[in-house]
Amino acid sequence: MTTEGNTAIDVAESISVLNGLLPDELQHPRVGIVCGSGLSGLAETFAEVHKIPYSQIPGFATSTVPGHQSTLAFGYLGGVPAVAMLDVVSKFHSYEGYPLSTVIYPIRVMAKLGIKSLFITNAAGSLNPSIPVGTIVVIHDHLALPNLTGFNPLLGPVYPSAPRFLPLSNAYSPSLRRLIFLASHQLSLPPSALTEGTYAWVSGPTYETPAEGRFLRNAGADVVGMSTIPEVLAAREQGVEVCVLSLVTNFVVIPDGYASIKEQVEAELAGKPIKIEEAKTVSHGEVVEVGKQREEVMKALIQRAVELHRTG
């Protein structure tokens, strides 16, 4: 099911179905979580968990990946009622062919259910040589080329109760980011485990060319990925506080220069030995593997931050 032209009536229908499947105490979660890389097993930490397949919720798309059943999980995380988009294919991506209205629809449902804070995780490539693979980047700003070039998820009729012109200079909550760093300290993570940075959103599904990576780096981005920003916009239009954690799974391939094929051919014609090196590429397998390696750390950070949120 696609959700182009979603209205408040559609959201109300989704909530009505959810409320019919949930106990009263879980119908109004305070925290929402969008599980990208490193959080696929988050439901294991939920108390009194209730899982509802997307296929049962009006307006939610079904996964395009065979063999995976994506779900919403409701339960208590750190004593706080929460809802999470779970599983490896929990998020919808525009590069899968979904309209952006479908990508952001679950966030609008979460907001109407009552969440006040949203934590989002993703996998990202590092554009910054000082941010190595395995680092968790707490996002403080973003650069969204699709937003600037006619691919903004908020294009179209104004969503009920939402502003026509949404300010984004305050998109990333300082208070939630503070909780992440406090959680890191309490978990005794080394200072190098976390840093701060700017996330560049590109549509995908291709990884960046060297020229594109260089452009994004020079524009001020530290990491780059193919998701997250549509969800951030949908949350902010409803006044939900947002925190994004990007797990660096690879370096974007940005060589200092290019091998000159012209010079190689000239050398070859002159009888000089030449060595042709294969261009480096990003391995999707590498991305998945790093996500698995850091899963427990990501889960612990989110859980501790939510606990701090409750007690603070």
N, C-alpha and C positions, 0 to 999 in steps of 0.2 A: 504494500500500500504506500503510495506517495502522499505527500501532505502539502502540495502547492496550494496556496490560498487558504491555509489554516486560519481559523477564526477562533474567537474566545469560546464559541459553542463547541468546536472540536475539542479544545482543551478541557472544557467542562465534562464532555462525554468521557474522555480518557480518565479524568479524576473520579467520575462516578463509577467506572468499572474497577479502578484500583481500590476505591473505598469498599466496594462489595467483596473484595478478596482479602482485605487486610483487617486485623483487629483495630479497635478504635484508637489505641495508644500509639499505633504506628502510622496513622493516616495524616499526621502533620509533622513530617521530619523537619529538623532544624538545620541539618547539614546535608549537602549534596556532594557526591564524589563522581567524577568521570574518570574511569580507570583506563589509562593508556598503558604504556610500557612500565613494568615493575609493580603493577597492582592487580594482576589478574586473579590472585588468590585472596583478595581482601575480605571476601565474605567469610572466610575462616575465622576472622577476628570479630565478627558480628555476634551479638547475643540475640536470641529469639529471632533468628533470621527467617524471613519469608521471601522466596524467590518467585517472580512472576515473569514468564517468558514475554518477550516483545510481541510475539504473535497474538497474545491475548489482549493487547492494549491498543485501542483505536488510535490511528495516527502514527504509530511506531512502524518503521520499516523493518523488514526481516533481513538477516545477514545475507550477503552475497557469497560468503565462504562456505563451501559444502562441509557438513558434519559439525557445525558449530551452532549452538542455540544461545543466543544472547538474552540476557535477563536483566530486570531491575531487581535489586536486593534491598529489602527493608529490614531494619533491625536496630540494635543499639551498639554504637561504637564509642567506647570510653564513657558509657553511661548516657550518651546523647542519641536521641532518635535520628536516624540517618537513612538516606537512600543513595544507592550506588548503581551506576551503569557498569555491569560486570562483564567478565570474560574477554578473551583476546580480541574479539571483534565487537566490543561493546559500543564503540563510537561509530557513527555514520560519517563517511567522508565524501566530500564533493567529487573526488577523483573516482569514486565508485559509480558515479552517474546519478547520485542523489541530488535533487534540487536543494539549495541552501535552506529552504523552509523546512525540509525534512531533517537536515543536520541539526538545526537548532530547536526542533519541536520538543524533544525530551527536556531540554532546559526550561522551556516555557512551562511545561507540565510541573517540573520540580518547583519552579518559582511559585506557581499557583497552589501547590501543596503546602508551601510555607517555608521553604528553606531560606535562611538568611546568609549562609556562607557556602561557597562552592570551591572545592579543591579539584584541580585538573592535573593529570600527569600525562606526559607524552615522551616519545623518543625524538631526539634531535641530533643533527649533525653540528659539530663545532666549526665555527668560522674563525674562532679566536685561538691562536696558537698557545695561549696561556691557559686554556680550558681543556684539559685532556679528557680522553674517553673514561667514562665511569663517574665523572663529576655530575652532581645534581645542581642545576642552575635554577635559582629562585628568580622568576621573571619579574622585572620591575617596569618593563615597557615593551612595546612591540612595534614592528614595521610590517605592515600588511599591504603588499603590493596589490593583491586582488581587491581589497577595499578601496584603493585609490584609483582603480581602473575599471569600475563598473561591475564588480563581482562582490558587492557588499551584501551580507545576509539580511540587512535591514531595509533594502530597497523595496519599494512598493507601498501599499496602504499602511498608515500608522497603526501599529498594534495597540489594542485597547489599553489605556492607562500608561502608555509609553510615550516618552518625549519624541517629537519629530526630529530634533537635532540632538543627538546623544553626545555629551562630552566624554572624552576618553583620556584626558590628562590624569584622571584619578582611577584608571581602570584596575590597577593592582593594589589591593588593600595593604597598607603598611602594617596594620595590626595583625593580619593573618601571616604576613611574611615574618613579622617579629616572632610569632608563635613557632614557626618552622625552625628558626635559628635557636630559640630557647629549647625546643625539642631535641635538636641536634646536640646541644650542650648536655642535656640531661641523659641522652643516650651515649655520651662519651665518644661521639664521632670526631675524627681528626678535623682540624680547621679546613684542610684541603678538600674534604668531602663535599662541601657546599660552597657555592659562590653566587653572585648576582649577575644578571645580564639582560640583554634585550633579545627578544625572539622575533625572527622573521618568518612570516607565514607566506608560503608559496602553494599554488594549487596542487602540484604533483600531477600525475604519479611518477614523473621522472625525477631522478636525482639531478642536482645542479651541475651545469657545465663549469669548468674553471672560471670562465669570464663572469658567469652569473654569481658564483661564489665570491669572486673578488669584488663585484659590484655591491653585494649585500654587506660584505665586511667593511668596505669603504663607506657605506651608508650608515654604519654604526651598529649593525647587528652582531651579536655574539654567537647565536645558535640559529638553526633554521629547521623548519618542519612543515608538514602538510596538513596540520589539523589545529584545533584548539581555539583559534581566534573567533570563528563564528559563535562558539559556545560562550566565549568571554563577552561578546557583544550582546547576546541574548540575555545573559545574566545581568549585565549592567543596566540594560534597558528596564529591568524590573527591580533595580535597586539592590541586587544581591551582591555581597562582597565576594571578591574573587582572589584566589591564590593559585598560581601555576608553577608546577615543578617540571622542568625539562631534564630528562636523563640523557647525557651525552653518550651516544652509542658508536659514534664514528667521527673521524675528521672529514670535513668536506675537502675534496681534492682540489687544491689551489696551488699549482706549481709556480715557482718564481718566474719561469719563462717557458717557452715552447721549443722543442727540438726542431731545428730547421731541416726540413726534408730537402730543400734546395741544396743546402750545404752538404748533406749526406750524399746526394746524387753526384754532386761535383767531385766529392772525395772518391766515390766509387768509380767514376769515370777516369779519375786520375790514378787508379790502381791502389788507393790507400785502403787499409782495412777499416771497416765501419761496424758499429754495434747498434742495432736497432732495438730499443727497449720498449716493452709493452707499456701503454699508458695505464696508470693506476685507476682503479674503479672502486666504488663502494659496494660491499657485499651485504645483501639483505640478511643473510645468515648471521653475519657479524652483529648486525643491529639487534636481532632477536636474542642472540646469546648474551650480549651485555645486559639486556633487559632482564633475563633470567638471573644473572649473577647478582644484580642489585635489588631484586624483588623484595627480599626481607627488610632491607634498609628503608626502601620506599614505604612499605607497609607500616613499619615501626614509626617513621616520621609522621605520617598522616594520623595514625592512631594517637600518638602522644600529643600532637598539635590539637586534635579534637578534644582530648582530655583537658588540656590547658585552657582551651576555649570555654569549656564548661565551668571550670573552677575559677577562671578569670572573670 
